[in-house]
Amino acid sequence: MASRDLTSLQRQHIADAVEGCYQCADEYFKRTFPRPALSFRRSGKNAGTAYLQQNRINLHPELFKQNEHAFIEDVIPHEVSHLLTWQLFKKVKPHGVEWQAIMIDVFQRPANATHSFDVKGVIGKQFNYACLCSTHQLTIRRHNKILKGAQYKCRKCNGELVEEKLAI
């Protein structure tokens, strides 16, 4: 989905929220931060993604439309915090203490690493894979990478993920 799928009012609302976050950060840190570029492309289950070295934020337009208030209150400060953390500290843990401090101290928001939006309507076809301890749903992107030789391991048991074949 492109930004044209959002109304001009929605795009302006997002831009205003980003600018508001940066004004808070400028005041808190007593310096002016470069404003990021904004893009609006579907990105699987991700509500937003911060591209640190590009100083860019991508927002999922469909999830935004379904969760406008939560985006303004939480997703945008979350992504801005990633960019600020990069600009202040460079390479640190993505949701580490520096990022958490910005979320809490600058934006007065909880430092949640993930969202809880309903993503059933925005994720594509899923493929069943199994490890030693459970089954996993992989996206078509990861499935295709496995077909080309990539390997994925379970975070719990460290077992290789293998496609489950349906018995006929």
C-alpha positions as CSV (number, residue, x, y, z in Angstrom):
1,M,0.0,0.0,0.0
2,A,1.3,3.4,-0.8
3,S,0.8,6.7,1.1
4,R,-2.0,7.6,-1.3
5,D,-4.1,5.0,0.6
6,L,-4.0,7.3,3.5
7,T,-6.0,10.5,3.4
8,S,-4.1,13.8,3.4
9,L,-5.6,14.4,6.8
10,Q,-4.2,11.1,8.1
11,R,-0.8,11.9,6.6
12,Q,-0.9,15.3,8.2
13,H,-1.9,13.8,11.6
14,I,1.1,11.5,11.4
15,A,3.5,14.3,10.4
16,D,2.2,16.4,13.3
17,A,2.7,13.6,15.7
18,V,6.3,13.0,14.5
19,E,7.0,16.7,14.8
20,G,5.5,16.8,18.3
21,C,7.8,14.0,19.4
22,Y,10.8,15.8,17.9
23,Q,9.9,19.1,19.6
24,C,9.7,17.2,23.0
25,A,13.1,15.6,22.3
26,D,14.7,18.9,21.2
27,E,13.5,20.6,24.4
28,Y,14.5,17.6,26.6
29,F,18.0,17.2,25.1
30,K,18.6,20.9,24.4
31,R,19.5,20.3,20.8
32,T,17.8,20.1,17.4
33,F,17.5,16.7,15.8
34,P,17.1,16.2,12.1
35,R,13.6,15.3,11.1
36,P,13.0,11.9,9.5
37,A,11.5,11.1,6.1
38,L,8.2,9.2,6.3
39,S,7.1,6.3,4.2
40,F,3.9,4.2,4.2
41,R,4.3,0.7,3.0
42,R,3.0,-2.6,4.2
43,S,5.6,-4.4,6.3
44,G,4.1,-7.7,7.3
45,K,3.1,-7.5,11.0
46,N,5.3,-4.5,11.8
47,A,3.3,-1.4,12.7
48,G,6.4,0.7,12.1
49,T,10.0,0.4,11.3
50,A,12.8,2.9,12.0
51,Y,15.6,2.9,9.4
52,L,18.4,4.3,11.5
53,Q,21.1,5.3,9.0
54,Q,18.5,6.6,6.5
55,N,16.7,8.6,9.3
56,R,13.4,7.3,8.0
57,I,10.3,5.9,9.6
58,N,8.0,3.5,7.7
59,L,4.5,3.0,8.9
60,H,2.0,0.2,7.9
61,P,-0.9,2.1,6.4
62,E,-3.5,-0.6,7.0
63,L,-2.6,-1.0,10.6
64,F,-2.6,2.8,11.0
65,K,-6.1,3.0,9.7
66,Q,-7.3,0.3,12.1
67,N,-5.4,1.7,15.1
68,E,-5.0,5.5,14.6
69,H,-5.0,6.5,18.3
70,A,-2.5,3.8,19.3
71,F,-0.2,4.8,16.4
72,I,-0.2,8.4,17.5
73,E,0.2,7.6,21.2
74,D,2.7,4.6,21.0
75,V,3.9,3.5,17.6
76,I,5.2,6.9,16.5
77,P,7.0,7.7,19.8
78,H,8.4,4.1,19.6
79,E,9.9,4.6,16.2
80,V,11.1,8.1,16.9
81,S,12.8,6.8,20.0
82,H,14.8,4.3,17.8
83,L,16.0,7.2,15.6
84,L,16.9,9.4,18.6
85,T,18.7,6.5,20.3
86,W,20.8,5.9,17.2
87,Q,21.6,9.7,16.9
88,L,22.6,9.9,20.5
89,F,24.3,6.6,21.2
90,K,24.8,4.9,17.8
91,K,24.8,1.1,18.0
92,V,23.1,-0.2,21.2
93,K,20.4,-2.8,21.8
94,P,17.2,-2.0,19.9
95,H,15.0,-1.9,23.0
96,G,17.8,-1.4,25.5
97,V,18.1,0.9,28.4
98,E,18.8,4.0,26.2
99,W,15.7,3.4,24.1
100,Q,13.6,2.7,27.2
101,A,14.8,5.9,28.9
102,I,13.7,8.0,25.9
103,M,10.3,6.3,25.8
104,I,9.7,6.9,29.5
105,D,11.6,10.1,30.3
106,V,11.1,12.1,27.0
107,F,7.7,10.8,25.8
108,Q,6.1,9.5,29.1
109,R,5.1,6.3,27.3
110,P,5.5,2.7,28.3
111,A,8.6,1.1,26.8
112,N,6.8,-1.7,25.0
113,A,8.9,-3.5,22.4
114,T,5.9,-4.9,20.5
115,H,2.3,-4.0,19.7
116,S,-0.8,-6.1,20.2
117,F,-2.8,-5.2,17.0
118,D,-4.9,-7.7,15.2
119,V,-2.8,-8.5,12.1
120,K,-4.9,-11.3,10.6
121,G,-6.1,-9.0,7.8
122,V,-2.6,-7.8,6.8
123,I,-0.4,-10.9,6.8
124,G,-0.2,-13.0,3.7
125,K,0.0,-16.7,3.2
126,Q,1.7,-18.6,6.0
127,F,3.7,-21.8,5.8
128,N,3.8,-24.4,8.6
129,Y,7.3,-25.4,9.8
130,A,8.2,-27.6,12.8
131,C,11.2,-27.8,15.1
132,L,11.9,-30.1,18.0
133,C,9.5,-28.4,20.4
134,S,6.7,-26.8,18.4
135,T,5.3,-25.6,15.1
136,H,5.8,-22.2,13.6
137,Q,4.1,-20.1,10.9
138,L,6.5,-18.6,8.5
139,T,5.8,-15.9,5.9
140,I,6.2,-16.5,2.2
141,R,9.4,-14.4,2.3
142,R,11.1,-16.8,4.8
143,H,9.6,-19.8,3.1
144,N,11.2,-18.7,-0.2
145,K,14.5,-18.1,1.5
146,I,14.5,-21.6,2.9
147,L,13.8,-22.9,-0.6
148,K,16.9,-21.1,-1.7
149,G,19.0,-22.6,1.1
150,A,18.5,-20.4,4.1
151,Q,18.1,-22.1,7.5
152,Y,16.1,-20.9,10.5
153,K,16.3,-22.2,14.0
154,C,13.8,-22.1,16.9
155,R,14.6,-19.6,19.6
156,K,13.6,-22.0,22.3
157,C,15.1,-25.4,21.4
158,N,17.6,-24.3,18.7
159,G,16.2,-27.0,16.4
160,E,16.2,-26.3,12.6
161,L,12.8,-25.4,11.2
162,V,11.6,-27.9,8.7
163,E,8.5,-27.6,6.5
164,E,5.6,-29.7,7.6
165,K,4.2,-31.6,4.6
166,L,0.5,-32.3,4.7
167,A,-0.5,-36.0,4.5
168,I,-3.0,-36.7,1.8
